């Protein structure tokens, strides 16, 4: 039908899907890449164009329904637990005065921006503080 082997059609779909996923990481095109890879291998041994097309569409739908939510859940879980388990509750020195608008602490000899909660007193430079949370890459601390 195409003038070349059927498996190459699905290999090309796989390659294009991977490139799109790399450029726009949405966890959507990876489903087509997986389906294309499986269909490409299957088409080496079995099926006409229409049979493999149905297989590709069914696999794509199954991956979108079942694999995409699982991958998103696993990726979100890992990014949030790493920060909290690593720094939350640690006692570190204030290397600059810390208030609601500015300040810094030292963790493992690295400088991190730090702030106190609204209504809390300023923390003097050299004081020890406890990390109680974060707002993106800014640490929330309290005086101990």
N, C-alpha and C positions, 0 to 999 in steps of 0.2 A: 504493500500500500504506500509506504513512504520512500521506497528505494533503498532503505537500509534496515538493519535488524531492529526488531521491536524493542529489545532490551535497552537500546541506546536512547530511545524516546524517553523512557523512564529514568535513565541515568542523567539525561539532560535536565529533566524536571527536578531531579534530586539536587543537582549542582546549582541550578537557578534558585531553588528554594533555600538552600544553605546560604548563598550569597545575599539574598534578600533578608534572611534572618540575621545575618551578621551586620548588615547595614541598618536594619530597623528591628532591634531585638524586642519582639512582642510575644514571643512564644507561640506564634500562629503558623508561620511558614515552616517551622521545624516539623510540624505534623505532616505536611506534604512531602518534606524531604524523607521522613521515615517511611511513609507509604510508598513513595517512589523507589526507594532503595529495595524494599521487600518485593514490590511488583517487578522491578528490573530483574532480580534474581529468579523469581518465579517464571517470568516470561522466557527465560533461557530454556526451560524444560517443558512448559505447558502453555497452551492458550493462544487464541486468536487476539486480534486487536480489541475487539469488543469485550471479550472475556476479561482480558487484563485491565481494560478501562473500568469495568464494573468492580474488579478487585481493588484497583487504585482508589476509586471513589468511596467504596465501603471502608477500606482501611483509613483513608483520610478522615472520614466522619467519626470512626471509632477513636482515632487518636485525638481528634479535637474534643470529643465528648469526655474521654477518660484520662488521657495522658496530660493534656494541657493544664487542667485544674490541679492535678497532682504535682506537676513540676512547679507551678506558681506557688502552691502552698509550701513546698519544700524550700524554695528559694527565699520566700518571705520569712519563714521561720528561722533560717540560718542567719540572716542579716540582723535581726533584732536581738537574738539571744547572745551573739558574740560580744557586743558592746557591754550589755548589762552584766554578764557573768564575768567579764574581764576587769571592769573598773568600779562597778557599783559597790559602795561600802568601803573602798580603799581610803586610807588616811594619807594625805599628801601635803607638801608644803606650799604655801602661797608665795609665789615669787614676785608678785605685784599686789598692791592693795586691791581687794575685790569688793565691788558694789553691784548695783543692779544694771550698770551700763558698761563696766569694764573690769578687767582683772585677769590674772593668769595663775596657773599652778604648774608644778613640774611632776610629770609621771614618767618614770624610767628615763630621766634626763631629757625628756621632750617637753616643750612648752605647749600648754593647752589653754585656750580661752576658758574663763570661768566667770560665773555670776552667782549672786545670792538671790533668794526670792524677794519679791516686793515686800516692804515693811521690815526687812531684816537689817541689822546694823552692818556697817562696812567692816570687813575683815582686814586687819593690818598685814603688811608684808612680813613674812617670816613665820606667821601663825600656821599651825597645822589645821587642816580642814578635812571633812569627810565628804566624799562624793555621794550625793543623794539622787542624782538623775542626770538627764541630758536633754538638751534641745538642739537636735542635729549634732553638730560638732562642738557645741558650747556646753561645758559641764556646769551643773547646778551643785553648789556646795553649801555646807553649813559649818560653823565654827564648832570645834569640840572642846 
